[in-house]
Amino acid sequence: MAGNTFGKTFTLTTYGESHGLALGGVIDGCPAGVKIDVAAIQEDLDRRRPGQSAIVTQRKEPDTVEIHSGIFEGVSTGTPIGFSIKNTNQKSKDYSHIKDSYRPSHADYVYDQKYGIRDYRGGGRSSARETAARVVAGSIAKQFIAPVNVTAFVSAVGELSIENPHHIDDFSTIENNPVRCPDPVMAAEMETYIKQVRKEGDTVGGVVTCVIKNVPIGLGEPVFDKLHATLGQAMLSINAVKGFEYGSGFAGAARKGSAHNDLYNEDGTTKTNYSGGIQGGISNGMDIYFNVAFKPVATIMQAQETIDKKGDKVVMEGKGRHDPCVVPRAVPIVEAMAALVLADFSLRNNSSKV
């Protein structure tokens, strides 16, 4: 299986399956001398872990990271950083009913067709549990790129959404509610709605918004490796993501150039930021902001018609522990992937000129 490595200079390779002994990764390219706060890494993992509230999957995993190499006395050594996260609460029998059949809109069918074999327990390698390794690497990347600050939050659940998410400056309330929405009133409505959807045995999607502040000018390459193109690849590689837009996004298509152009101030900043902090594929020093759309989780607790390995029609109903809405737990994953992109381009930018 190819495609398990992300990045070109600051790279992450992940390994492991949802119901295997452990997941983990190897970070290569992290320079020596970076102060690493392992407690901060664990904090980000705790934000992603299952069982943290009543509106997420109730799989109970501590998700404790173990660092095996590359960090000595709290500082990166420049060698590969190896780490693992043990699986401790697998209930593989919950998946025995899909051993020979396929969940609608899940990776089950295409995975089986491509490889001829699949670990059906929790989806195996196609499980969103793989993203735990990304969060570890992303947390290290955050510490490397500081004072650049990456903040994500839930801006929509189903048809419930907050107004002007890109203009929010106060992020202090994001972690005060299980939805991770900065608007307390809307957060309460979203939480109630997710609980209602769960009782119905259904799932719902949503949107995670990300804002990156203190970005230096010059990150990104002007042709194939545009900054926004790589951010898009990073976000679209996350399980259940169906869309990515940065800056004015699709709404910008309805504007005229005279209304959409970001006019300059004398110091090189811009009066508006429809560009979303990126012009010509290169960061311009303004805040980068983008939206990531997540679909409803494919596994639902309702009977649905599907097919088995023989191509015969069968009826399937989801079992086990699943998220009714993935976006609250996706917030630290979006942050992690954004940080990995910026860390990679920060190192690559060292060779842009002499």
Secondary structure, DSSP 8 states (H G I E B T S, - for coil): ----EE-SSSEEEEEE-TTSSEEEEEEE---TT-B--HHHHHHHHHHH-TTSSTTS--------EEE-SSEETTEE-SS-EEEEEE-----GGGGGGGTTB--TTSSHHHHHHHHS----GGGGGGSGGGHHHHHHHHHHHHHHHTT-EEEEEEEEETTEE-S-GGG----TTGGGSTT--S-HHHHHHHHHHHHHHHHTT----EEEEEEEES--TT-S-SSTT-HHHHHHHHHHTSTTEEEEEETTGGGGGGS-HHHH---B-TTS-BS--TTTTEETTEE-SS-EEEEEEE---S--SSEEEEEBTTS-EEEEE--S---S--HHHHHHHHHHHHHHHHHHHHHHGGGS--
